[in-house]
Amino acid sequence: MYNLGELFPFITAQVEQKKWAKRSITERADILYKFIDLVEKHKEELAKLLSDETGKPIKEARAEIANVKIGTSGFIERARKEN
């Protein structure tokens, strides 16, 4: 049996997902592009953190962080075309 503290993150996620779904594709895209900008701004810091936490070589961590921009941009553009 779960206690309320354990369920809270799941309940919160369900509520927030419903709010997200109500946003227009344009609004969601704008938010995701801001996310990409933040990742780009902090890419070296994020790569170092990823490397430290996973033991990956820094070169691999940098490539993985770079893929965030590529993948997210692709999903955004695909969603725009489908709507």
BAVEX-87011 format. One record per atom (N, C-alpha, C, O): residue number from 1; atom name; x, y, z. Coordinates in nm, 4 decimals. Example, Ala and Ser with C-alpha at 12.3 -4.5 7.8 and 13.67 -1.06 7.14 Angstrom:
BAVEX-87011
REC     i   at         c1         c2         c3
REC     1    N     1.3190    -0.5690     0.7800
REC     1   CA     1.2300    -0.4500     0.7800
REC     1    C     1.3200    -0.3300     0.7800
REC     1    O     1.4236    -0.3319     0.8465
REC     2    N     1.2850    -0.2250     0.7080
REC     2   CA     1.3670    -0.1060     0.7140
REC     2    C     1.2900     0.0030     0.7870
REC     2    O     1.3409     0.1138     0.8039
This chain:
BAVEX-87011
REC     i   at         c1         c2         c3
REC     1    N     0.0838    -0.1180     0.0000
REC     1   CA     0.0000     0.0000     0.0000
REC     1    C     0.0887     0.1248     0.0000
REC     1    O     0.1908     0.1293     0.0686
REC     2    N     0.0497     0.2235    -0.0756
REC     2   CA     0.1251     0.3478    -0.0848
REC     2    C     0.0745     0.4475     0.0179
REC     2    O    -0.0430     0.4478     0.0546
REC     3    N     0.1670     0.5331     0.0639
REC     3   CA     0.1210     0.6451     0.1459
REC     3    C     0.1133     0.7684     0.0575
REC     3    O     0.1635     0.7679    -0.0549
REC     4    N     0.0510     0.8737     0.1077
REC     4   CA     0.0281     0.9945     0.0281
REC     4    C     0.1584     1.0545    -0.0234
REC     4    O     0.1646     1.1017    -0.1369
REC     5    N     0.2621     1.0529     0.0592
REC     5   CA     0.3916     1.1076     0.0178
REC     5    C     0.4493     1.0368    -0.1035
REC     5    O     0.5125     1.0995    -0.1884
REC     6    N     0.4277     0.9060    -0.1117
REC     6   CA     0.4773     0.8297    -0.2258
REC     6    C     0.3951     0.8555    -0.3516
REC     6    O     0.4483     0.8499    -0.4625
REC     7    N     0.2677     0.8834    -0.3358
REC     7   CA     0.1798     0.9063    -0.4503
REC     7    C     0.1839     1.0500    -0.5009
REC     7    O     0.1494     1.0759    -0.6162
REC     8    N     0.2250     1.1426    -0.4170
REC     8   CA     0.2222     1.2844    -0.4541
REC     8    C     0.2909     1.3145    -0.5881
REC     8    O     0.2322     1.3851    -0.6702
REC     9    N     0.4118     1.2644    -0.6137
REC     9   CA     0.4743     1.2946    -0.7434
REC     9    C     0.3921     1.2464    -0.8627
REC     9    O     0.3881     1.3129    -0.9662
REC    10    N     0.3273     1.1323    -0.8487
REC    10   CA     0.2475     1.0785    -0.9591
REC    10    C     0.1202     1.1611    -0.9807
REC    10    O     0.0803     1.1865    -1.0943
REC    11    N     0.0584     1.2018    -0.8724
REC    11   CA    -0.0621     1.2848    -0.8823
REC    11    C    -0.0266     1.4195    -0.9436
REC    11    O    -0.0966     1.4692    -1.0318
REC    12    N     0.0819     1.4774    -0.8961
REC    12   CA     0.1272     1.6059    -0.9500
REC    12    C     0.1559     1.5939    -1.0994
REC    12    O     0.1178     1.6814    -1.1771
REC    13    N     0.2221     1.4874    -1.1393
REC    13   CA     0.2543     1.4671    -1.2809
REC    13    C     0.1277     1.4573    -1.3654
REC    13    O     0.1222     1.5122    -1.4754
REC    14    N     0.0268     1.3884    -1.3151
REC    14   CA    -0.0992     1.3764    -1.3892
REC    14    C    -0.1667     1.5120    -1.4059
REC    14    O    -0.2183     1.5432    -1.5132
REC    15    N    -0.1666     1.5916    -1.3009
REC    15   CA    -0.2280     1.7246    -1.3062
REC    15    C    -0.1523     1.8129    -1.4052
REC    15    O    -0.2130     1.8795    -1.4891
REC    16    N    -0.0202     1.8129    -1.3949
REC    16   CA     0.0608     1.8979    -1.4823
REC    16    C     0.0518     1.8536    -1.6275
REC    16    O     0.0541     1.9378    -1.7173
REC    17    N     0.0415     1.7230    -1.6528
REC    17   CA     0.0299     1.6752    -1.7901
REC    17    C    -0.0991     1.7256    -1.8521
REC    17    O    -0.1010     1.7611    -1.9700
REC    18    N    -0.2063     1.7294    -1.7757
REC    18   CA    -0.3336     1.7800    -1.8278
REC    18    C    -0.3229     1.9283    -1.8626
REC    18    O    -0.3789     1.9731    -1.9626
REC    19    N    -0.2513     2.0039    -1.7806
REC    19   CA    -0.2293     2.1460    -1.8108
REC    19    C    -0.1473     2.1604    -1.9395
REC    19    O    -0.1777     2.2435    -2.0250
REC    20    N    -0.0431     2.0782    -1.9512
REC    20   CA     0.0437     2.0806    -2.0698
REC    20    C    -0.0365     2.0493    -2.1951
REC    20    O    -0.0194     2.1148    -2.2979
REC    21    N    -0.1237     1.9498    -2.1872
REC    21   CA    -0.2031     1.9077    -2.3029
REC    21    C    -0.2975     2.0176    -2.3505
REC    21    O    -0.3343     2.0202    -2.4679
REC    22    N    -0.3370     2.1073    -2.2625
REC    22   CA    -0.4280     2.2161    -2.2994
REC    22    C    -0.3563     2.3300    -2.3728
REC    22    O    -0.4207     2.4136    -2.4361
REC    23    N    -0.2260     2.3329    -2.3643
REC    23   CA    -0.1496     2.4389    -2.4325
REC    23    C    -0.1481     2.4120    -2.5834
REC    23    O    -0.1551     2.2972    -2.6271
REC    24    N    -0.1390     2.5172    -2.6600
REC    24   CA    -0.1306     2.5020    -2.8054
REC    24    C     0.0067     2.4454    -2.8433
REC    24    O     0.1020     2.4511    -2.7655
REC    25    N     0.0137     2.3914    -2.9633
REC    25   CA     0.1416     2.3389    -3.0129
REC    25    C     0.2456     2.4503    -3.0161
REC    25    O     0.3616     2.4276    -2.9816
REC    26    N     0.2061     2.5682    -3.0565
REC    26   CA     0.2990     2.6813    -3.0625
REC    26    C     0.3527     2.7148    -2.9247
REC    26    O     0.4726     2.7377    -2.9081
REC    27    N     0.2650     2.7177    -2.8265
REC    27   CA     0.3072     2.7489    -2.6904
REC    27    C     0.4014     2.6407    -2.6361
REC    27    O     0.5023     2.6716    -2.5726
REC    28    N     0.3678     2.5144    -2.6615
REC    28   CA     0.4549     2.4051    -2.6169
REC    28    C     0.5910     2.4138    -2.6851
REC    28    O     0.6946     2.3939    -2.6217
REC    29    N     0.5898     2.4437    -2.8147
REC    29   CA     0.7155     2.4556    -2.8887
REC    29    C     0.8014     2.5681    -2.8316
REC    29    O     0.9223     2.5518    -2.8151
REC    30    N     0.7398     2.6813    -2.8017
REC    30   CA     0.8149     2.7928    -2.7437
REC    30    C     0.8811     2.7532    -2.6120
REC    30    O     0.9967     2.7874    -2.5874
REC    31    N     0.8078     2.6814    -2.5280
REC    31   CA     0.8620     2.6368    -2.3994
REC    31    C     0.9778     2.5394    -2.4216
REC    31    O     1.0809     2.5485    -2.3550
REC    32    N     0.9604     2.4473    -2.5145
REC    32   CA     1.0667     2.3499    -2.5407
REC    32    C     1.1899     2.4154    -2.6027
REC    32    O     1.3024     2.3743    -2.5744
REC    33    N     1.1698     2.5165    -2.6867
REC    33   CA     1.2862     2.5881    -2.7412
REC    33    C     1.3593     2.6647    -2.6313
REC    33    O     1.4816     2.6775    -2.6363
REC    34    N     1.2871     2.7152    -2.5331
REC    34   CA     1.3528     2.7797    -2.4178
REC    34    C     1.4342     2.6765    -2.3398
REC    34    O     1.5444     2.7054    -2.2933
REC    35    N     1.3788     2.5561    -2.3263
REC    35   CA     1.4514     2.4465    -2.2618
REC    35    C     1.5813     2.4172    -2.3377
REC    35    O     1.6874     2.4026    -2.2770
REC    36    N     1.5719     2.4089    -2.4699
REC    36   CA     1.6911     2.3839    -2.5517
REC    36    C     1.7943     2.4939    -2.5297
REC    36    O     1.9135     2.4661    -2.5161
REC    37    N     1.7486     2.6184    -2.5263
REC    37   CA     1.8400     2.7302    -2.5025
REC    37    C     1.9116     2.7159    -2.3679
REC    37    O     2.0314     2.7424    -2.3578
REC    38    N     1.8380     2.6742    -2.2653
REC    38   CA     1.8990     2.6548    -2.1335
REC    38    C     2.0015     2.5414    -2.1356
REC    38    O     2.1086     2.5524    -2.0760
REC    39    N     1.9683     2.4341    -2.2039
REC    39   CA     2.0628     2.3229    -2.2148
REC    39    C     2.1884     2.3702    -2.2876
REC    39    O     2.2998     2.3392    -2.2454
REC    40    N     2.1712     2.4443    -2.3957
REC    40   CA     2.2865     2.4968    -2.4706
REC    40    C     2.3715     2.5892    -2.3840
REC    40    O     2.4944     2.5826    -2.3868
REC    41    N     2.3060     2.6739    -2.3081
REC    41   CA     2.3771     2.7700    -2.2222
REC    41    C     2.4604     2.6980    -2.1164
REC    41    O     2.5677     2.7449    -2.0786
REC    42    N     2.4110     2.5855    -2.0696
REC    42   CA     2.4769     2.5129    -1.9603
REC    42    C     2.5328     2.3778    -2.0036
REC    42    O     2.5516     2.2886    -1.9209
REC    43    N     2.5594     2.3626    -2.1333
REC    43   CA     2.5963     2.2310    -2.1859
REC    43    C     2.7236     2.1738    -2.1245
REC    43    O     2.7313     2.0534    -2.0999
REC    44    N     2.8224     2.2571    -2.0997
REC    44   CA     2.9466     2.2045    -2.0421
REC    44    C     2.9243     2.1603    -1.8968
REC    44    O     2.9750     2.0567    -1.8538
REC    45    N     2.8492     2.2391    -1.8239
REC    45   CA     2.8163     2.2043    -1.6858
REC    45    C     2.7351     2.0737    -1.6807
REC    45    O     2.7602     1.9871    -1.5968
REC    46    N     2.6386     2.0613    -1.7708
REC    46   CA     2.5566     1.9400    -1.7767
REC    46    C     2.6394     1.8184    -1.8180
REC    46    O     2.6213     1.7091    -1.7642
REC    47    N     2.7295     1.8377    -1.9127
REC    47   CA     2.8156     1.7277    -1.9568
REC    47    C     2.9067     1.6818    -1.8431
REC    47    O     2.9271     1.5618    -1.8246
REC    48    N     2.9603     1.7746    -1.7685
REC    48   CA     3.0458     1.7397    -1.6543
REC    48    C     2.9654     1.6625    -1.5512
REC    48    O     3.0124     1.5615    -1.4987
REC    49    N     2.8452     1.7088    -1.5219
REC    49   CA     2.7584     1.6415    -1.4252
REC    49    C     2.7257     1.4992    -1.4728
REC    49    O     2.7328     1.4037    -1.3955
REC    50    N     2.6902     1.4871    -1.5991
REC    50   CA     2.6590     1.3557    -1.6566
REC    50    C     2.7801     1.2635    -1.6483
REC    50    O     2.7670     1.1466    -1.6120
REC    51    N     2.8959     1.3150    -1.6815
REC    51   CA     3.0187     1.2371    -1.6748
REC    51    C     3.0486     1.1933    -1.5317
REC    51    O     3.0823     1.0775    -1.5072
REC    52    N     3.0362     1.2853    -1.4389
REC    52   CA     3.0629     1.2532    -1.2978
REC    52    C     2.9658     1.1493    -1.2429
REC    52    O     3.0058     1.0602    -1.1680
REC    53    N     2.8395     1.1603    -1.2796
REC    53   CA     2.7375     1.0714    -1.2238
REC    53    C     2.7344     0.9332    -1.2891
REC    53    O     2.6974     0.8348    -1.2250
REC    54    N     2.7726     0.9261    -1.4143
REC    54   CA     2.7622     0.7979    -1.4856
REC    54    C     2.8969     0.7324    -1.5127
REC    54    O     2.9033     0.6140    -1.5457
REC    55    N     3.0045     0.8091    -1.4987
REC    55   CA     3.1363     0.7555    -1.5297
REC    55    C     3.1690     0.7575    -1.6778
REC    55    O     3.2714     0.7040    -1.7205
REC    56    N     3.0810     0.8201    -1.7567
REC    56   CA     3.1079     0.8297    -1.9006
REC    56    C     3.2249     0.9243    -1.9236
REC    56    O     3.2439     1.0197    -1.8481
REC    57    N     3.3029     0.8982    -2.0270
REC    57   CA     3.4055     0.9953    -2.0646
REC    57    C     3.3387     1.1286    -2.1014
REC    57    O     3.2278     1.1300    -2.1549
REC    58    N     3.4053     1.2382    -2.0730
REC    58   CA     3.3460     1.3714    -2.0963
REC    58    C     3.3081     1.3902    -2.2427
REC    58    O     3.2091     1.4572    -2.2721
REC    59    N     3.3841     1.3328    -2.3344
REC    59   CA     3.3521     1.3454    -2.4772
REC    59    C     3.2158     1.2829    -2.5079
REC    59    O     3.1368     1.3404    -2.5828
REC    60    N     3.1880     1.1660    -2.4507
REC    60   CA     3.0580     1.1007    -2.4697
REC    60    C     2.9460     1.1808    -2.4042
REC    60    O     2.8367     1.1932    -2.4595
REC    61    N     2.9739     1.2344    -2.2871
REC    61   CA     2.8731     1.3148    -2.2168
REC    61    C     2.8385     1.4396    -2.2983
REC    61    O     2.7216     1.4770    -2.3086
REC    62    N     2.9391     1.5030    -2.3555
REC    62   CA     2.9130     1.6216    -2.4391
REC    62    C     2.8258     1.5848    -2.5596
REC    62    O     2.7345     1.6591    -2.5956
REC    63    N     2.8541     1.4711    -2.6208
REC    63   CA     2.7752     1.4272    -2.7366
REC    63    C     2.6314     1.3995    -2.6954
REC    63    O     2.5383     1.4325    -2.7688
REC    64    N     2.6125     1.3393    -2.5789
REC    64   CA     2.4777     1.3096    -2.5323
REC    64    C     2.3997     1.4383    -2.5043
REC    64    O     2.2813     1.4475    -2.5368
REC    65    N     2.4648     1.5358    -2.4451
REC    65   CA     2.3990     1.6644    -2.4193
REC    65    C     2.3660     1.7329    -2.5523
REC    65    O     2.2597     1.7936    -2.5654
REC    66    N     2.4544     1.7240    -2.6495
REC    66   CA     2.4284     1.7827    -2.7816
REC    66    C     2.3071     1.7179    -2.8475
REC    66    O     2.2349     1.7836    -2.9225
REC    67    N     2.2843     1.5909    -2.8204
REC    67   CA     2.1693     1.5210    -2.8784
REC    67    C     2.0359     1.5718    -2.8242
REC    67    O     1.9322     1.5527    -2.8877
REC    68    N     2.0376     1.6351    -2.7095
REC    68   CA     1.9136     1.6922    -2.6550
REC    68    C     1.8565     1.7933    -2.7533
REC    68    O     1.7367     1.7924    -2.7816
REC    69    N     1.9421     1.8802    -2.8050
REC    69   CA     1.8976     1.9826    -2.9009
REC    69    C     1.8462     1.9172    -3.0288
REC    69    O     1.7399     1.9533    -3.0794
REC    70    N     1.9203     1.8233    -3.0793
REC    70   CA     1.8834     1.7569    -3.2047
REC    70    C     1.7502     1.6842    -3.1905
REC    70    O     1.6593     1.7025    -3.2715
REC    71    N     1.7396     1.6022    -3.0875
REC    71   CA     1.6182     1.5229    -3.0677
REC    71    C     1.4960     1.6081    -3.0375
REC    71    O     1.3896     1.5885    -3.0962
REC    72    N     1.5117     1.7019    -2.9467
REC    72   CA     1.3978     1.7854    -2.9076
REC    72    C     1.3504     1.8712    -3.0243
REC    72    O     1.2301     1.8839    -3.0473
REC    73    N     1.4431     1.9292    -3.0969
REC    73   CA     1.4060     2.0099    -3.2142
REC    73    C     1.3292     1.9264    -3.3159
REC    73    O     1.2306     1.9721    -3.3738
REC    74    N     1.3752     1.8048    -3.3365
REC    74   CA     1.3070     1.7159    -3.4304
REC    74    C     1.1650     1.6846    -3.3875
REC    74    O     1.0735     1.6859    -3.4698
REC    75    N     1.1455     1.6564    -3.2586
REC    75   CA     1.0110     1.6286    -3.2074
REC    75    C     0.9205     1.7503    -3.2199
REC    75    O     0.8026     1.7373    -3.2529
REC    76    N     0.9754     1.8687    -3.1936
REC    76   CA     0.8965     1.9922    -3.2037
REC    76    C     0.8475     2.0109    -3.3470
REC    76    O     0.7292     2.0352    -3.3706
REC    77    N     0.9386     1.9993    -3.4409
REC    77   CA     0.9028     2.0233    -3.5813
REC    77    C     0.8042     1.9180    -3.6312
REC    77    O     0.7135     1.9493    -3.7083
REC    78    N     0.8216     1.7953    -3.5882
REC    78   CA     0.7272     1.6906    -3.6277
REC    78    C     0.5870     1.7208    -3.5729
REC    78    O     0.4876     1.7056    -3.6440
REC    79    N     0.5799     1.7630    -3.4479
REC    79   CA     0.4497     1.7966    -3.3881
REC    79    C     0.3849     1.9143    -3.4606
REC    79    O     0.2636     1.9156    -3.4814
REC    80    N     0.4649     2.0119    -3.4986
REC    80   CA     0.4095     2.1278    -3.5726
REC    80    C     0.3513     2.0848    -3.7067
REC    80    O     0.2454     2.1329    -3.7469
REC    81    N     0.4199     1.9949    -3.7755
REC    81   CA     0.3729     1.9503    -3.9064
REC    81    C     0.2464     1.8658    -3.8963
REC    81    O     0.1622     1.8681    -3.9861
REC    82    N     0.2335     1.7912    -3.7865
REC    82   CA     0.1177     1.7036    -3.7699
REC    82    C    -0.0053     1.7779    -3.7250
REC    82    O    -0.1156     1.7236    -3.7316
REC    83    N     0.0100     1.9001    -3.6795
REC    83   CA    -0.1057     1.9766    -3.6297
REC    83    C    -0.1394     2.0944    -3.7151
REC    83    O    -0.2340     2.1673    -3.6851
